[in-house]
Each structure stands twice: as structure tokens, then as C-alpha cells.
Amino acid sequence: MSMQAERVAVVGAGAVGSYFGGMLARAGAPVTLIGRAAHVDAIKRDGLFLERIDFQGYVRADADVHIEAVRTATIVLLSVKTVDTEAAAVALKPYLAEGALLVSLQNGVDNVERIRRTTGIDAVPAVVYVAVEMTGPGRVTHSGRGDLIVGELSSPTPRPERLERVSALFTNAAIPCRVSNDIAAELWTKLVINCAYNAISAVGRAPYGLIKDNPLTRNLMRQVIAEVAAVASAANVILPDAEQLTSAALKLGEAMADATSSTAQDLARGKPTEIDSLNGYVARRGAELGVPVAVNSALHALVKLLESR
């Protein structure tokens, strides 16, 4: 299927979904952004305002508040919050066209498993690295990275053509997209980085650059990373060693120095966070597997406390 033939729907068009949907639309793909009314109304009226260092302007895309709008799509990008994964998958299932692919552009490591368990849909996992923020209805501002990794999770039969379709869609829109043959390790590597920054950025109200440059929080990040790596190892996921993971986290902090975490953004807007799928997930899995996870548990508890206000 050629790039021209793919029609894209984004379910949960927040910052991440709107950014990737906007980039695809700008490259000429037919895109429908499915999201909240204020956002949808603004896009219907003016288009999506996409702001990057190299581009600021309106991008034309369809927008809808109804999940039924996925029915014409050949590729559906799921970018709802992890807490809404099952509900969104159940809602879209009746409208998912024959042969359409569902791609999870989400944080956390178990979305694909949860989608399969509740709906039987075999989604493609994607790992997203991007610093992006909604700066108003219909407005999305990009401040760092913007690349994807896709793969197959323990699929009984390898399906390279699925991954080829997804990576071609993004690559043709100038979105770097790499196919990995160990997507579990990639998902856990992203979890490591999310656990290292998200909660500290939220609790400390600080951008990534300050967190990595401060010796105290840098040391805290090291402890977080060591715990997540130990839980991954107990869960039979093979990751790079803690030193390499720490250096990857510091490098990301350099690339996204001015970014604050999605968790910090959610708290600032009085919205529920995804912390239960980040440090909270590590705390739960650590407890199940008998791995000490005191630092992740503390960060999870502090974000939950802020969230409860």
C-alpha cells in the first residue's frame, strides 16, 4: 500500500497525537484528529497551528469529537493517556476497518498487552521520543526530538509488512522512525527515562536541563534508573547496563533541556497524570518481583499527592 493510500486517524489528539498527526498532514497524508471539543473546533475553523524551530503555521487536517471517525482510517494512532487505554480501544473497536492497523503511541510498557486482552486487537507498539506541548486549543509547540521506534511484541508470526507500512508512513513525512527487533527493550528504555525525569520535573517544577545539571537530582536519577533496571532484569527484559541507561537519560536531558515533563504539564492543568504507568508501574512490579523500589515508590507517592489536590 503506498503512502498516498494510507488514511490516518489519531485517537486522543493531545500534544503528542496532534504533533505527529500535524506532521503527517503537513506532508500530505489525509489525517483526522479525534479529540476534545475546544481543540476540534479550533482545528475545524483554522487548521492545526504547528510550531517548530523550522516551521510555524497552520496545517489543514480533519478533526472530530466522535470515535466513529476512525472508520475510514487505514492506520489509527492511539495517543490517549495510559489510564484510558482500555476504554479507548473498546470504543474504537467496532469502527476499526478491516486490515487497518492500530499503533500505540503511548508511554508505559504494557499498552499493547492491555489492548489485546480487552479487545483482541493486535496493536503495533511504538516508542515515542518528543518534547511537545499544547499551547492553546488547536495549537501545538514542539521543543525537542520527535522520533519513533516500532517493532513487534512476542508475535507468534513475524509481520515485517506491518512495520514497513508504519515506518514508511512516518519516514515519508520526515519523521525519523526506526524498526527494532527488540521493542520490549526499547519500551523499557523509554520507561527508564520517563521514570528518571517525569516525576522529578513535576515535583520539582523544573525542566530537564536543570534536573540533569543539579548533582543532587542527577544522583536521584541514577537511583531511579538502577531500580528500574533491576525490575526489568527480574522481568526477564534485557536492557543496556545502568551506566549506559544513565548516559542515555543525560543525553536526552541535553536534547530536551527546556522541556518539562508531561506529568508536570498535567498537574499544572489540573489533569490526571500517567504516573501509575511510570514510577507507579515500577513500584508495583518491583513489589511483585521482590525488587527494592523505594525511590520510585516515593516519587510515585509524591506525584499522587499533588494529583489529589
RAZIFEN-V696574 format. One record per backbone hydrogen bond with DSSP energy under -1.0 kcal/mol. CO is the residue of the C=O (numbers start at 1). NH is the residue of the N-H. If there is no record, write none. Layout:
co = {CO,CO}
nh = {NH,NH}
//
This chain:
co = {2,3,7,7,8,9,10,11,12,14,15,16,17,18,19,20,21,22,23,24,25,30,31,32,33,34,34,36,37,38,39,40,41,42,43,48,49,50,51,55,57,59,62,64,66,67,68,70,74,75,76,77,78,81,82,84,85,86,87,88,89,92,93,97,101,102,103,104,110,111,112,113,114,115,116,121,124,125,127,129,129,131,131,133,136,138,139,140,141,144,147,148,149,150,159,159,160,161,162,163,164,165,166,167,168,170,170,171,176,178,182,183,184,185,186,187,188,189,190,191,192,193,194,197,198,199,200,201,207,208,209,210,214,215,216,217,218,219,220,221,222,223,224,225,226,227,228,229,230,231,232,233,241,242,243,244,245,246,247,248,249,250,251,252,254,256,257,259,261,262,263,264,265,266,267,274,275,275,278,279,280,281,282,283,284,285,286,293,294,295,296,297,298,299,300,301,302,303,304}
nh = {5,6,74,75,32,77,34,79,14,18,19,20,21,22,23,24,25,26,27,29,28,8,62,10,64,12,13,40,41,42,43,44,45,46,47,59,140,57,142,52,50,48,33,35,69,70,71,73,101,9,103,11,105,84,85,88,89,90,91,92,93,95,96,100,76,124,78,126,114,115,116,117,118,119,120,123,104,151,149,146,147,143,144,141,139,49,135,51,133,131,129,178,127,180,162,163,164,165,166,167,168,169,170,171,172,173,175,174,148,150,186,187,188,189,190,191,192,193,194,195,196,197,198,201,202,203,204,206,211,212,213,214,218,219,220,221,222,223,224,225,226,227,228,229,230,231,232,233,234,235,237,236,245,246,247,248,249,250,251,252,253,254,255,256,257,259,209,208,265,266,267,268,269,271,270,277,278,280,282,283,284,285,286,287,288,289,291,297,298,299,300,301,302,303,304,305,306,307,308}
//
